[in-house]
């Protein structure tokens, strides 16, 4: 098999080297898309981010993600719009425009095609569902304490990460195994490193097989991406930080309390950035009941 010697003297098979190179480039593209969903995104622009020719980029992206570029961006924008329908009081017109649609009618057609409901019906259905969950899950005696977050202002931090897609209970475990197996041997994990999980999608909105999870370890200085080990910036800004104690499987209860109880009563507005979880102790050395996790919800 043909091999190519790297600067460090190690020889990698050409095919493996090419795969790692494509992973690095696609990581950059997907991070860029996530950070610019509210802005115009063109094929030419993303091809430049990936350093591929426009002619080849579309096919490479589709092969890597299983979706065409247009369908991928459209789906993420519509899923973001669905979240805003559930958690904000913005009008359908405002949400349609922010999702990149010129008219509410065009937005409604696209939304109904994906979710099998028009935006107004979807909002009513989901709000009823959230209220029902709040009554059945948050209201039992052990959950009656009204959670009050700590409002924190964070600065941007760089992190190495590995992404996995699929059911969060599975994808999170796989992502953490992958990022730790690469970051620790490379000496990238400093004494002040933060271990951050980013769940981009709501399982009630996004199909299970498309749920995106990034396992991130913050770093100091510059690190070059390598294969699936990417580099991203965890956005700074204002956050409502909720402390969750207990198994990770129960995190959704804290999310429901935050979104269903605290947010409507707080008067706060959500900011266009993903939530993230900051894991404060080591799950391999800590009993599930004693695990501490801070949930950060971005607010204006």
C-alpha positions as CSV (number, residue, x, y, z in Angstrom):
1,X,0.0,0.0,0.0
2,X,1.2,3.5,-0.8
3,X,2.2,5.4,2.2
4,X,3.2,9.0,3.0
5,X,5.7,10.0,5.7
6,X,4.5,12.9,8.0
7,X,6.8,15.5,9.5
8,X,7.0,13.3,12.6
9,X,8.3,10.4,10.7
10,X,5.2,8.2,11.0
11,X,3.8,6.7,7.9
12,X,0.1,6.8,7.3
13,X,-1.8,5.0,4.6
14,X,-2.9,7.5,1.9
15,X,-6.5,6.5,2.4
16,X,-6.4,7.0,6.2
17,X,-4.6,10.4,5.8
18,X,-7.3,11.5,3.3
19,X,-10.1,10.5,5.6
20,X,-8.6,12.4,8.6
21,X,-8.1,15.5,6.3
22,X,-11.8,15.3,5.2
23,X,-13.0,15.0,8.8
24,X,-11.0,18.1,9.8
25,X,-12.5,20.1,7.0
26,X,-16.1,18.9,7.6
27,X,-15.8,19.7,11.3
28,X,-14.9,23.3,10.3
29,X,-17.9,23.5,8.0
30,X,-20.4,22.1,10.5
31,X,-19.2,24.4,13.3
32,X,-19.4,27.4,10.8
33,X,-23.0,26.4,9.8
34,X,-24.1,26.1,13.4
35,X,-22.7,29.6,14.2
36,X,-24.2,31.3,11.2
37,X,-27.7,29.8,10.9
38,X,-29.2,33.3,11.1
39,X,-27.1,34.6,8.2
40,X,-26.9,33.8,4.5
41,X,-24.9,30.7,3.8
42,X,-23.7,29.8,0.3
43,X,-22.1,26.8,-1.3
44,X,-19.1,29.0,-2.3
45,X,-18.7,30.3,1.2
46,X,-18.7,26.8,2.8
47,X,-16.4,25.4,0.1
48,X,-14.0,28.1,1.1
49,X,-14.2,27.2,4.8
50,X,-13.5,23.6,3.8
51,X,-10.8,24.5,1.3
52,X,-12.4,22.3,-1.4
53,X,-13.4,23.4,-4.9
54,X,-17.0,24.3,-5.3
55,X,-17.4,21.5,-7.9
56,X,-16.4,18.8,-5.4
57,X,-17.6,20.2,-2.1
58,X,-21.3,19.4,-2.4
59,X,-20.7,15.7,-3.1
60,X,-18.1,15.4,-0.3
61,X,-20.5,17.1,2.2
62,X,-23.4,14.8,1.2
63,X,-21.2,11.7,1.5
64,X,-19.9,12.8,4.9
65,X,-23.3,13.8,6.4
66,X,-25.8,11.7,4.5
67,X,-27.7,14.9,3.5
68,X,-27.3,17.5,0.8
69,X,-26.0,20.8,1.9
70,X,-29.3,22.6,1.3
71,X,-31.4,20.0,3.2
72,X,-28.9,20.0,6.1
73,X,-29.0,23.8,6.5
74,X,-32.7,24.0,5.9
75,X,-33.4,21.3,8.6
76,X,-31.2,22.9,11.2
77,X,-32.9,26.3,10.6
78,X,-36.4,24.8,10.8
79,X,-35.5,22.9,14.0
80,X,-34.1,26.1,15.5
81,X,-37.3,27.8,14.5
82,X,-39.3,25.0,16.2
83,X,-37.4,25.6,19.4
84,X,-38.2,29.3,19.3
85,X,-41.8,28.5,18.8
86,X,-41.8,26.5,22.0
87,X,-39.6,28.8,24.1
88,X,-40.2,32.4,23.0
89,X,-43.2,34.7,22.4
90,X,-41.9,35.8,19.0
91,X,-44.5,35.8,16.2
92,X,-44.4,33.3,13.4
93,X,-43.5,36.1,11.1
94,X,-40.5,37.1,13.2
95,X,-39.3,33.5,13.4
96,X,-39.8,32.9,9.7
97,X,-37.7,35.9,8.8
98,X,-34.9,34.9,11.2
99,X,-34.9,31.4,9.7
100,X,-34.2,32.9,6.3
101,X,-37.6,32.8,4.7
102,X,-38.9,35.9,2.8
103,X,-42.5,35.3,3.7
104,X,-44.5,33.5,6.5
105,X,-46.2,31.4,3.8
106,X,-42.9,30.0,2.5
107,X,-41.8,29.3,6.0
108,X,-45.2,27.6,6.8
109,X,-44.9,25.3,3.8
110,X,-41.4,24.2,4.6
111,X,-42.2,23.8,8.3
112,X,-45.2,21.7,7.6
113,X,-43.3,19.5,5.2
114,X,-40.8,18.7,8.0
115,X,-43.0,18.5,11.1
116,X,-46.3,17.6,9.5
117,X,-48.0,20.6,11.3
118,X,-48.1,24.3,10.5
119,X,-46.1,26.5,12.9
120,X,-49.2,27.7,14.9
121,X,-50.5,24.2,15.5
122,X,-47.0,23.0,16.4
123,X,-46.6,25.8,19.0
124,X,-50.0,25.0,20.6
125,X,-49.3,21.3,20.7
126,X,-45.8,21.7,22.1
127,X,-46.9,24.2,24.8
128,X,-49.6,21.8,25.9
129,X,-47.0,19.1,26.1
130,X,-44.6,21.3,28.1
131,X,-47.3,22.2,30.6
132,X,-48.3,18.6,30.9
133,X,-44.7,17.6,31.5
134,X,-44.3,20.3,34.1
135,X,-47.3,19.0,36.0
136,X,-46.4,15.4,35.8
137,X,-42.6,15.5,36.2
138,X,-41.7,18.8,37.8
139,X,-44.5,19.0,40.3
140,X,-43.9,15.8,42.4
141,X,-42.8,16.6,45.9
142,X,-39.2,16.0,45.3
143,X,-39.2,18.5,42.5
144,X,-41.2,21.2,44.2
145,X,-38.2,23.4,44.9
146,X,-38.3,26.2,42.4
147,X,-34.9,26.2,40.8
148,X,-33.1,29.5,40.7
149,X,-30.1,29.7,38.4
150,X,-26.9,31.7,38.9
151,X,-26.5,34.3,36.2
152,X,-23.0,34.1,34.9
153,X,-21.0,35.9,32.2
154,X,-18.4,33.7,30.5
155,X,-15.7,34.5,28.0
156,X,-15.1,32.5,24.8
157,X,-13.0,29.4,25.4
158,X,-11.3,27.1,22.9
159,X,-11.8,23.3,23.2
160,X,-11.0,20.1,21.4
161,X,-14.0,18.0,20.7
162,X,-15.4,14.9,19.0
163,X,-18.9,14.8,17.7
164,X,-21.2,11.8,17.6
165,X,-24.8,11.6,16.4
166,X,-27.7,9.5,17.6
167,X,-29.5,8.9,20.9
168,X,-27.9,11.1,23.5
169,X,-27.4,8.3,26.0
170,X,-25.3,6.5,23.4
171,X,-23.7,9.3,21.4
172,X,-22.5,11.1,24.6
173,X,-20.7,8.0,25.9
174,X,-19.1,7.3,22.5
175,X,-18.0,11.0,22.1
176,X,-16.4,11.1,25.5
177,X,-14.5,7.9,25.0
178,X,-13.2,9.1,21.7
179,X,-12.2,12.6,22.8
180,X,-10.5,11.4,26.0
181,X,-8.6,8.6,24.2
182,X,-7.1,11.2,21.9
183,X,-6.7,14.3,24.1
184,X,-5.1,12.7,27.2
185,X,-2.3,10.9,25.3
186,X,-1.5,14.1,23.4
187,X,-1.1,16.0,26.6
188,X,-3.9,18.4,25.8
189,X,-5.8,18.2,29.1
190,X,-4.5,20.8,31.5
191,X,-5.2,21.0,35.3
192,X,-7.8,23.7,34.7
193,X,-9.5,22.0,31.8
194,X,-13.3,22.1,31.7
195,X,-15.3,19.1,30.4
196,X,-18.3,20.4,28.5
197,X,-21.0,18.6,26.6
198,X,-23.0,20.3,23.9
199,X,-26.4,18.8,23.0
200,X,-27.5,20.8,20.0
201,X,-30.9,19.3,19.4
202,X,-34.2,18.7,21.2
203,X,-35.2,15.0,21.0
204,X,-38.8,16.1,20.8
205,X,-38.0,18.0,17.6
206,X,-35.0,16.3,15.9
207,X,-35.1,12.7,14.7
208,X,-33.2,10.5,17.1
209,X,-30.6,9.4,14.5
210,X,-29.7,13.0,13.8
211,X,-29.2,14.3,17.3
212,X,-25.8,16.0,17.6
213,X,-23.5,15.8,20.6
214,X,-20.1,17.3,21.1
215,X,-17.8,16.2,23.9
216,X,-15.4,19.1,24.5
217,X,-12.3,19.6,26.7
218,X,-11.1,23.2,27.0
219,X,-7.5,23.9,26.1
220,X,-4.9,26.6,26.5
221,X,-3.1,27.9,23.4
222,X,-3.4,26.7,19.9
223,X,-4.0,23.1,18.9
224,X,-4.2,21.8,15.3
225,X,-7.2,19.7,14.5
226,X,-6.5,16.1,13.6
227,X,-9.0,13.8,12.0
228,X,-12.2,13.6,14.0
229,X,-10.6,15.6,16.9
230,X,-11.7,19.1,16.0
231,X,-11.3,22.5,17.6
232,X,-14.2,24.9,18.4
233,X,-15.0,27.9,20.5
234,X,-17.6,27.6,23.3
235,X,-19.2,31.0,23.1
236,X,-19.0,33.4,25.9
237,X,-21.8,35.7,27.0
238,X,-24.6,35.7,29.6
239,X,-25.9,32.4,30.8
240,X,-28.4,31.1,33.4
241,X,-26.5,28.3,35.1
242,X,-28.6,25.6,36.8
243,X,-27.0,23.1,39.1
244,X,-28.1,19.5,38.6
245,X,-27.3,16.8,41.1
246,X,-27.7,13.2,40.3
247,X,-27.6,10.8,37.3
248,X,-27.1,12.2,33.8
249,X,-30.3,10.3,32.8
250,X,-32.3,12.8,34.8
251,X,-30.8,15.9,33.2
252,X,-33.9,16.3,31.1
253,X,-35.9,17.0,34.3
254,X,-33.7,20.0,35.1
255,X,-34.0,21.2,31.5
256,X,-37.8,21.0,31.7
257,X,-37.8,22.9,35.0
258,X,-35.6,25.6,33.5
259,X,-37.6,26.0,30.3
260,X,-41.0,25.2,31.6
261,X,-41.0,27.0,34.9
262,X,-38.1,29.4,35.3
263,X,-37.8,30.9,31.8
264,X,-41.5,32.0,31.3
265,X,-41.5,33.6,34.8
266,X,-38.0,35.2,34.5
267,X,-38.7,37.7,31.7
268,X,-35.3,36.7,30.2
269,X,-34.8,36.2,26.5
270,X,-32.9,33.4,25.0
271,X,-29.8,34.1,23.0
272,X,-28.9,32.3,19.7
273,X,-26.3,29.9,21.1
274,X,-26.5,26.3,22.1
275,X,-26.9,25.2,25.7
276,X,-24.1,23.3,27.2
277,X,-23.4,21.1,30.3
278,X,-20.3,21.5,32.5
279,X,-19.5,18.3,34.2
280,X,-18.0,19.1,37.7
281,X,-16.9,15.6,38.7
282,X,-15.6,12.4,37.2
283,X,-18.4,9.9,36.4
284,X,-16.0,7.0,36.6
285,X,-15.1,7.8,40.2
286,X,-18.4,9.3,41.5
287,X,-21.6,7.6,42.4
288,X,-24.5,8.6,40.0
289,X,-26.4,10.2,42.9
290,X,-23.5,12.5,43.7
291,X,-22.7,13.7,40.1
292,X,-22.8,17.5,39.7
293,X,-23.6,19.1,36.4
294,X,-24.1,22.8,35.6
295,X,-26.5,23.4,32.8
296,X,-25.8,26.7,31.0
297,X,-28.7,28.3,29.1
298,X,-27.7,31.3,26.9
299,X,-29.7,34.5,27.7
300,X,-29.4,38.1,26.5
